[in-house]
Amino acid sequence: MSAATSLLKQHLQQRQMLGKTHVALRPGTMEKLSGLGRPPAARTVPEPEPQRSIAAVPAAALRVLRDTPPPETKKAELLEVAGATIEEKLAALHTMAETWEPARAMMSLRKTMVFALGNPQASLMFVGEAPGAEEEKLREPFVGPAGQKLTAIIKAMGLDRPKVYISNICKFRPAMENQGSGNRKPTAEEMRACLPFVLTEIDLIRPKVIVALGATAAEGLGIPGTVGGLRGKFHSTSGIPTMVTYHPSYLLREEQTGDGIRAKRAVWEDMLKVMEKLGLPISEKQRGYFQAK
């Protein structure tokens, strides 16, 4: 490959990463491109022509665009962490997250990192979307009103909160102008910046079941769609059965509108399926929670 072709390939790759699929050519450039790969004597003197789009570039030059996958299709990779035990590896992962440059470089995320919490040997893992004001303050996931609702759900399942593992797709609170206690869901780019951490957590813990709390968490785990369309059946995350259900904050909002029983019943139906998958005992009283009278 000539130096000119190599430079052209590099230029087209850079433009593609920026989302630009066309490039203007100076008059006469087409003839020069058409002559790439020929002996010098076979090249003709070009005459001025109007600018052309990249669609007219020879196939040899366009191959770099066709053969290079778009950046967004690249899968998040697991992170390598030191340690002899799961606990040591999670501690190393926590330290790595504190200074994670892909997230730190995003001006749309705040600076306080909120990691995960729970039992490294847990059979059940909950994944939310991002920390809020209370979580940022205490540096623990799900400790605000939504966290209290999640704790009640875990207790209703016959489990204690310390026995499960709780994490978020995004490890930093998404920033807002004049934020105060306000929160917003993380963007796809913000989730991708932190996704290697939650995927590595899943790989280390290998829970028997994952519960994705809300559509944003499901999307981050590679399960796009609405909660209404996804809930009630198991999906897969890294080969692990994953139940998508409503976020606890949704339950709080529905309670305020008077439709809380319907939302709670839907979540509890999902949790009964999770309990069955885990082999947990289910009493008649538990099966009867939120049943229509």
C-alpha positions as CSV (number, residue, x, y, z in Angstrom):
1,M,0.0,0.0,0.0
2,S,1.4,3.4,-1.0
3,A,1.9,6.2,1.5
4,A,-1.0,8.1,-0.1
5,T,-3.4,5.2,0.2
6,S,-2.3,4.7,3.8
7,L,-3.0,8.3,4.7
8,L,-6.4,8.2,2.9
9,K,-7.3,5.1,4.9
10,Q,-6.4,6.8,8.2
11,H,-8.3,10.0,7.2
12,L,-11.5,8.0,6.3
13,Q,-11.4,6.0,9.5
14,Q,-11.2,9.2,11.6
15,R,-14.1,10.8,9.7
16,Q,-16.2,7.6,10.2
17,M,-15.6,7.6,14.0
18,L,-16.9,11.2,14.0
19,G,-20.1,10.0,12.2
20,K,-19.1,11.7,8.8
21,T,-19.8,9.5,5.8
22,H,-19.0,12.0,3.0
23,V,-16.0,14.0,2.1
24,A,-15.6,16.8,-0.5
25,L,-12.9,16.3,-3.1
26,R,-10.9,19.0,-4.8
27,P,-11.1,19.3,-8.6
28,G,-9.0,16.6,-10.2
29,T,-8.7,14.5,-7.1
30,M,-10.9,11.7,-8.5
31,E,-8.4,11.1,-11.3
32,K,-5.6,10.9,-8.8
33,L,-7.5,8.4,-6.7
34,S,-8.4,6.3,-9.8
35,G,-4.7,6.1,-10.6
36,L,-3.8,4.6,-7.2
37,G,-2.2,1.2,-7.6
38,R,-1.3,1.8,-11.3
39,P,2.3,2.2,-12.5
40,P,3.3,5.9,-12.6
41,A,3.4,5.9,-16.4
42,A,-0.2,4.9,-16.6
43,R,-1.5,8.0,-14.8
44,T,-3.0,10.8,-16.8
45,V,-3.0,14.5,-16.2
46,P,-6.3,15.4,-14.5
47,E,-8.6,18.1,-15.7
48,P,-10.6,20.3,-13.2
49,E,-14.0,18.8,-12.2
50,P,-16.7,19.7,-9.7
51,Q,-16.4,18.3,-6.2
52,R,-17.7,14.8,-5.8
53,S,-18.9,12.8,-2.8
54,I,-17.2,9.9,-1.1
55,A,-19.6,7.6,-3.0
56,A,-17.4,8.0,-6.1
57,V,-14.2,7.0,-4.4
58,P,-12.7,3.7,-5.8
59,A,-13.6,0.4,-4.0
60,A,-10.0,0.1,-2.7
61,A,-10.4,3.3,-0.7
62,L,-14.0,2.6,0.4
63,R,-13.0,-0.8,1.8
64,V,-11.7,0.9,5.0
65,L,-15.3,2.1,5.7
66,R,-16.9,-1.2,4.9
67,D,-14.5,-3.3,6.9
68,T,-14.4,-1.1,10.0
69,P,-17.3,-1.6,12.4
70,P,-19.0,1.5,13.8
71,P,-17.7,2.4,17.3
72,E,-21.1,1.9,18.9
73,T,-21.1,-1.8,17.9
74,K,-18.1,-2.6,20.0
75,K,-19.0,-4.7,23.0
76,A,-18.0,-3.6,26.5
77,E,-15.1,-5.7,27.7
78,L,-14.6,-7.2,31.1
79,L,-12.0,-5.5,33.3
80,E,-8.9,-7.4,34.6
81,V,-8.6,-6.9,38.4
82,A,-6.0,-8.3,40.8
83,G,-7.0,-10.4,43.8
84,A,-7.1,-14.0,45.0
85,T,-10.8,-13.9,46.2
86,I,-14.0,-12.3,44.9
87,E,-13.9,-9.9,47.7
88,E,-10.4,-8.8,46.8
89,K,-11.2,-8.4,43.2
90,L,-14.4,-6.4,43.9
91,A,-12.3,-4.1,46.1
92,A,-9.8,-3.6,43.3
93,L,-12.7,-2.9,40.9
94,H,-14.0,-0.3,43.4
95,T,-10.6,1.4,43.4
96,M,-10.4,1.3,39.6
97,A,-13.9,2.9,39.3
98,E,-12.8,5.9,41.5
99,T,-10.5,7.1,38.8
100,W,-12.1,5.6,35.7
101,E,-11.1,8.1,32.9
102,P,-13.9,7.3,30.4
103,A,-16.4,8.5,33.0
104,R,-14.3,11.2,34.5
105,A,-13.8,12.8,31.1
106,M,-17.6,13.1,30.6
107,M,-18.5,16.6,31.9
108,S,-22.2,15.3,32.1
109,L,-21.4,13.1,35.1
110,R,-20.8,14.3,38.6
111,K,-17.5,13.4,40.4
112,T,-18.7,11.2,43.3
113,M,-18.4,7.5,42.5
114,V,-21.1,5.2,44.0
115,F,-20.1,1.6,43.7
116,A,-22.2,-1.5,44.6
117,L,-23.2,-3.1,47.9
118,G,-24.0,-6.5,49.2
119,N,-22.9,-10.1,49.3
120,P,-20.2,-11.2,46.8
121,Q,-21.6,-14.7,47.1
122,A,-25.2,-13.6,46.4
123,S,-27.5,-15.7,44.3
124,L,-29.6,-12.7,43.5
125,M,-28.4,-9.4,42.0
126,F,-30.4,-6.2,41.5
127,V,-29.2,-3.6,38.9
128,G,-30.6,-0.1,38.8
129,E,-29.8,2.8,36.5
130,A,-27.7,5.4,38.4
131,P,-27.2,6.9,41.9
132,G,-29.4,9.8,43.0
133,A,-28.9,12.6,45.6
134,E,-29.1,10.4,48.7
135,E,-27.0,7.7,47.1
136,E,-24.3,10.3,46.2
137,K,-24.4,11.6,49.7
138,L,-24.0,8.2,51.4
139,R,-22.0,6.7,48.5
140,E,-24.2,3.6,48.6
141,P,-26.8,2.4,46.0
142,F,-30.5,2.5,46.7
143,V,-30.6,4.3,50.1
144,G,-33.2,7.0,49.3
145,P,-37.0,6.5,49.2
146,A,-36.7,4.1,46.2
147,G,-34.0,2.2,48.1
148,Q,-36.4,1.8,51.1
149,K,-39.0,0.4,48.7
150,L,-36.5,-2.0,47.3
151,T,-35.6,-3.2,50.8
152,A,-39.3,-3.9,51.5
153,I,-39.5,-6.0,48.3
154,I,-36.4,-8.0,49.3
155,K,-37.9,-8.5,52.8
156,A,-41.2,-9.7,51.3
157,M,-39.2,-12.3,49.3
158,G,-38.0,-13.7,52.6
159,L,-34.5,-12.3,52.2
160,D,-32.3,-9.8,54.0
161,R,-30.8,-6.9,52.0
162,P,-27.2,-7.9,53.0
163,K,-27.7,-11.3,51.4
164,V,-28.3,-9.9,47.9
165,Y,-26.0,-7.7,45.7
166,I,-27.1,-4.3,44.5
167,S,-25.5,-2.3,41.8
168,N,-26.2,0.3,39.1
169,I,-25.4,0.6,35.4
170,C,-23.9,4.0,35.8
171,K,-21.6,4.6,38.8
172,F,-21.9,8.4,38.8
173,R,-24.9,10.6,39.3
174,P,-25.9,12.3,36.0
175,A,-25.4,16.0,36.2
176,M,-28.1,18.7,35.6
177,E,-28.1,22.4,35.5
178,N,-29.3,23.8,38.9
179,Q,-29.4,20.2,40.1
180,G,-30.2,20.4,43.8
181,S,-31.9,17.1,44.6
182,G,-33.1,16.5,41.0
183,N,-32.1,13.5,39.1
184,R,-32.2,12.3,35.5
185,K,-31.6,9.0,33.8
186,P,-28.1,8.4,32.3
187,T,-27.7,8.6,28.5
188,A,-26.5,5.7,26.4
189,E,-23.0,7.2,26.3
190,E,-22.9,7.6,30.1
191,M,-24.0,4.0,30.6
192,R,-21.4,2.7,28.1
193,A,-18.7,4.5,30.0
194,C,-19.5,2.5,33.2
195,L,-20.8,-0.7,31.7
196,P,-17.5,-2.6,32.0
197,F,-17.8,-2.4,35.8
198,V,-21.3,-3.9,36.2
199,L,-20.5,-6.6,33.6
200,T,-17.3,-7.4,35.5
201,E,-19.3,-7.5,38.8
202,I,-21.7,-10.0,37.1
203,D,-18.8,-12.1,35.9
204,L,-17.2,-12.2,39.3
205,I,-20.3,-12.9,41.4
206,R,-22.1,-15.1,38.8
207,P,-25.5,-14.8,40.5
208,K,-28.3,-17.3,39.7
209,V,-30.7,-14.5,38.8
210,I,-30.4,-10.8,37.9
211,V,-33.3,-8.3,38.3
212,A,-33.1,-5.2,36.1
213,L,-35.0,-2.4,37.8
214,G,-36.5,-0.3,35.1
215,A,-36.1,0.1,31.3
216,T,-32.9,2.1,31.6
217,A,-31.1,-0.7,33.6
218,A,-32.5,-3.3,31.1
219,E,-31.2,-1.2,28.1
220,G,-27.8,-1.0,29.8
221,L,-27.7,-4.8,30.1
222,G,-28.5,-5.1,26.4
223,I,-32.3,-5.7,26.8
224,P,-34.1,-2.9,25.0
225,G,-37.8,-2.3,25.2
226,T,-40.5,-1.1,27.6
227,V,-40.9,-2.6,31.1
228,G,-44.5,-3.5,30.2
229,G,-43.3,-5.5,27.2
230,L,-40.2,-7.1,28.9
231,R,-41.5,-8.0,32.3
232,G,-43.0,-11.4,33.3
233,K,-40.4,-13.5,31.5
234,F,-36.7,-14.2,31.8
235,H,-34.1,-12.7,29.4
236,S,-30.4,-13.3,29.5
237,T,-27.4,-11.3,30.6
238,S,-24.0,-13.0,30.1
239,G,-25.9,-16.3,30.2
240,I,-27.7,-15.5,33.5
241,P,-31.5,-15.4,33.7
242,T,-32.6,-11.8,34.0
243,M,-36.0,-10.5,35.0
244,V,-37.0,-6.9,34.0
245,T,-39.4,-5.2,36.3
246,Y,-40.5,-1.7,37.4
247,H,-38.1,0.5,39.2
248,P,-39.0,1.2,42.8
249,S,-39.3,4.9,42.0
250,Y,-42.1,4.0,39.6
251,L,-44.0,2.3,42.4
252,L,-43.6,5.5,44.5
253,R,-45.1,7.6,41.7
254,E,-47.9,5.2,41.1
255,E,-48.8,5.2,44.8
256,Q,-49.2,9.0,44.6
257,T,-51.6,8.7,41.6
258,G,-53.7,6.0,43.3
259,D,-52.6,3.2,41.0
260,G,-50.1,1.7,43.4
261,I,-51.7,-1.7,43.9
262,R,-51.6,-2.5,40.2
263,A,-47.9,-1.6,39.9
264,K,-47.1,-3.5,43.1
265,R,-49.0,-6.5,41.9
266,A,-47.0,-6.5,38.6
267,V,-43.6,-6.3,40.4
268,W,-44.6,-9.0,42.9
269,E,-45.6,-11.4,40.1
270,D,-42.1,-10.9,38.7
271,M,-40.5,-11.5,42.1
272,L,-42.5,-14.7,42.5
273,K,-41.0,-16.0,39.2
274,V,-37.5,-15.0,40.5
275,M,-38.1,-16.8,43.8
276,E,-39.2,-19.9,41.9
277,K,-36.1,-19.7,39.7
278,L,-34.0,-19.4,42.8
279,G,-35.8,-22.3,44.5
280,L,-36.9,-20.2,47.4
281,P,-39.9,-21.3,49.5
282,I,-43.1,-19.5,48.7
283,S,-46.0,-19.5,51.2
284,E,-49.6,-19.1,50.4
285,K,-49.5,-15.7,52.1
286,Q,-46.7,-14.6,49.8
287,R,-48.6,-15.8,46.7
288,G,-51.6,-13.8,47.9
289,Y,-49.8,-10.5,48.2
290,F,-51.6,-7.8,46.1
291,Q,-54.2,-10.3,44.8
292,A,-57.4,-8.7,43.6
293,K,-60.1,-9.0,46.3
